[in-house]
Amino acid sequence: MKIWKLGLIGSVMTAALAAATGTAFSQDRLLRGGEPMRGRADAPVTVVMFCDFQCPHCAEASPVVDQLVSAYASDLRLVYRHFPIERTHADAGRAAEASMCALEQGRFWDMYHSMLVNQSELDLSGLIRQAGDLGLDSPSFARCLQSGSHRVDWRRDQTDGMALGVSATPTFFVNGTLIEGADVSQLDAAIRAALKR
């Protein structure tokens, strides 16, 4: 068997094992640096969230995430990673780009919330309107969005997510342990367990 085929088979098996066991094998791919973050950088628990702005389950997860960030304010760091599923969500890539343009203006989390609430308005004009409503510099935002300058950033997140076993959104990693979906009790239990270690 050719070497590249063995490598491919090994990668697929590792991702499947990671997804099945709740263990992430490519820990170095969870955090690259520079990702949008909430909470203390030195918090004992890091929750990495892979999300798609057009995914209805991600919209439903947003209040759960806010609740956990509030409940564990001094113990939790939330890191956002992009995982737009463009084959079913045609505007998800553009929305990922828009969030990074908002990050340039220090308003990622405001845009995050706005896009999840306004999922039917993720076309170009809808995103520019949302940015304006949030008080962003609309001309700068529009130039950034149309330039596609952040495509490499959110594509890297997608690639990392696939290597980590992410196949759906939202997917969370609590100190490296994979959790699919936004069941508040499951996430809360994982955070409490991580705090006891």
C-alpha positions in Angstrom: 0.0 0.0 0.0 1.3 3.4 -0.8 2.6 5.6 2.0 0.1 8.5 1.4 -2.8 6.0 1.6 -1.5 4.8 5.0 -1.2 8.4 6.2 -4.8 9.1 5.1 -6.2 6.0 6.7 -4.3 6.9 9.9 -5.7 10.5 9.9 -9.2 9.3 9.4 -8.9 6.6 12.2 -7.4 9.2 14.6 -10.3 11.7 13.9 -12.9 8.9 14.3 -11.3 7.7 17.6 -11.1 11.3 18.9 -14.8 11.8 18.1 -15.8 8.4 19.6 -13.8 8.7 22.8 -14.2 12.4 23.5 -10.4 12.8 23.5 -8.7 15.3 21.2 -5.5 14.0 19.8 -4.3 17.1 18.0 -4.2 19.4 21.0 -1.8 21.8 19.3 -4.6 22.5 16.8 -7.1 23.6 19.4 -5.5 27.0 20.0 -3.3 28.8 17.5 -3.3 32.3 19.1 -5.2 35.3 18.0 -8.6 33.7 18.1 -11.6 35.7 19.5 -11.7 35.0 23.3 -13.9 35.9 26.3 -12.8 35.5 29.9 -9.4 35.4 31.6 -6.5 34.2 29.5 -5.1 32.3 32.5 -8.4 30.7 33.4 -8.1 27.0 34.6 -10.8 25.9 32.1 -10.6 26.6 28.3 -13.7 26.0 26.3 -13.1 26.0 22.5 -16.2 26.4 20.5 -16.4 25.5 16.8 -19.4 27.3 15.3 -21.2 28.2 12.0 -23.1 31.5 12.0 -25.8 30.1 9.8 -26.4 27.0 11.9 -29.7 27.1 13.8 -28.2 24.9 16.6 -25.4 27.4 17.1 -28.0 30.2 17.5 -29.8 28.0 20.1 -26.4 27.4 21.8 -25.6 31.1 22.2 -27.6 31.7 25.4 -26.2 28.5 26.8 -22.6 29.7 26.1 -23.4 33.1 27.6 -24.9 31.4 30.7 -21.7 29.3 31.2 -19.4 32.3 30.7 -21.3 34.2 33.3 -21.6 31.3 35.8 -17.8 30.6 35.6 -16.6 34.1 35.0 -13.3 33.7 36.9 -12.7 30.1 35.9 -13.5 29.9 32.2 -11.9 31.1 29.0 -14.1 30.8 25.9 -12.3 30.6 22.5 -14.2 30.9 19.2 -13.2 28.9 16.2 -14.9 29.0 12.8 -16.5 25.9 11.2 -18.8 27.2 8.4 -20.5 24.2 6.8 -20.9 25.8 3.4 -22.4 22.8 1.6 -25.6 23.4 3.6 -25.2 27.0 4.7 -24.3 29.1 1.7 -23.8 32.4 3.7 -21.7 30.8 6.5 -18.3 31.6 4.9 -19.2 35.2 4.3 -20.5 35.4 7.9 -17.2 34.0 9.2 -15.4 36.7 7.2 -17.7 39.4 8.6 -16.9 38.3 12.2 -13.2 38.7 11.5 -13.8 42.1 10.0 -15.7 43.0 13.2 -12.8 41.7 15.2 -10.5 44.2 13.5 -12.7 46.9 15.0 -12.7 45.2 18.5 -16.4 44.1 18.1 -16.3 40.4 17.3 -18.6 39.3 20.1 -21.2 42.0 19.3 -21.2 40.8 15.6 -21.3 37.2 16.8 -24.5 37.8 18.7 -26.0 39.9 16.0 -25.4 37.3 13.2 -26.8 34.5 15.3 -30.0 36.5 16.0 -30.3 37.6 12.4 -29.4 34.4 10.5 -31.7 35.3 7.6 -29.6 38.5 7.0 -26.1 37.0 6.3 -25.9 38.2 2.7 -23.6 41.1 1.9 -26.1 43.9 2.5 -27.5 42.3 5.6 -24.0 42.0 7.1 -23.1 45.6 6.3 -26.4 46.7 7.8 -25.7 44.7 11.0 -22.2 46.2 11.3 -23.7 49.7 10.9 -26.4 49.0 13.5 -23.6 48.0 15.9 -21.7 51.2 15.3 -18.8 49.8 13.4 -17.1 51.9 10.7 -19.3 50.7 7.9 -17.0 51.7 4.9 -14.0 50.0 6.5 -16.1 46.9 7.4 -17.5 46.7 3.8 -14.0 46.9 2.3 -12.7 44.2 4.6 -15.6 42.0 3.9 -15.4 42.3 0.2 -11.6 41.8 0.2 -11.8 38.3 1.6 -8.6 39.0 3.6 -9.6 36.7 6.5 -10.5 33.7 4.4 -7.2 32.1 5.2 -8.0 32.5 9.0 -11.4 30.8 9.0 -10.3 28.2 6.5 -7.5 27.3 8.9 -10.1 26.9 11.7 -12.1 24.5 9.5 -9.0 22.5 8.7 -8.1 22.3 12.4 -11.6 21.4 13.3 -11.7 18.5 10.8 -8.3 17.2 12.2 -9.8 17.3 15.7 -12.8 15.3 14.8 -15.4 18.1 14.4 -18.2 17.1 12.0 -21.1 19.2 13.2 -21.8 22.5 14.9 -21.7 23.5 17.6 -18.8 21.4 18.9 -17.0 22.2 22.1 -13.7 21.2 23.6 -13.6 21.5 27.4 -9.9 21.4 28.3 -9.4 19.2 25.2 -12.4 16.9 25.7 -14.8 16.9 22.7 -18.5 17.6 23.3 -21.0 17.8 20.4 -24.1 19.9 20.8 -25.0 22.5 23.4 -26.5 20.5 26.2 -26.0 22.8 29.2 -25.9 20.0 31.8 -23.2 18.1 29.8 -21.1 21.2 29.3 -21.5 22.2 32.9 -20.5 18.7 34.1 -17.4 18.8 31.9 -16.4 22.3 33.2 -16.9 21.1 36.8 -14.9 18.0 36.2 -12.1 20.0 34.7 -12.1 22.4 37.7 -11.6 19.4 40.0 -8.5 18.2 38.2 
